[in-house]
Amino acid sequence: MVPEFRERVDTFCNDNCGSFGAPEGDAGEGYKLEWTDLFHQYTAIVESHIEAALVAAVPNFDMEWFMGE
């Protein structure tokens, strides 16, 4: 794993680990709405890393074309 990416993920996890725990209620039913926002933030970190790696590795790489947009 690229050190800069690992550091970014570690920072995200450390900054947000307090947001995670047992969901509201007993028996783990349901999820906090806040988790959806955190998931989207984490996904953006991962996707930007993947796109940067593809741009660096593939000449003229175009993510919009790749995604069929």
QUICORWO-V668383 format. One record per backbone hydrogen bond with DSSP energy under -0.5 kcal/mol. CO is the residue of the C=O (numbers start at 1). NH is the residue of the N-H. If there is no record, write none. Layout:
CO_NH ; CO_NH
//
This chain:
2_6 ; 3_7 ; 4_8 ; 5_9 ; 6_10 ; 7_11 ; 8_12 ; 9_13 ; 10_14 ; 11_15 ; 12_16 ; 13_17 ; 16_19 ; 17_20 ; 26_29 ; 32_35 ; 32_36 ; 33_36 ; 33_37 ; 34_38 ; 35_39 ; 36_40 ; 37_41 ; 38_42 ; 39_43 ; 40_44 ; 41_45 ; 42_46 ; 43_47 ; 44_48 ; 45_49 ; 46_50 ; 47_51 ; 48_52 ; 49_53 ; 50_54 ; 51_55 ; 52_56 ; 53_57 ; 54_58 ; 57_59 ; 58_61 ; 62_66 ; 63_67 ; 64_69 ; 65_68
//
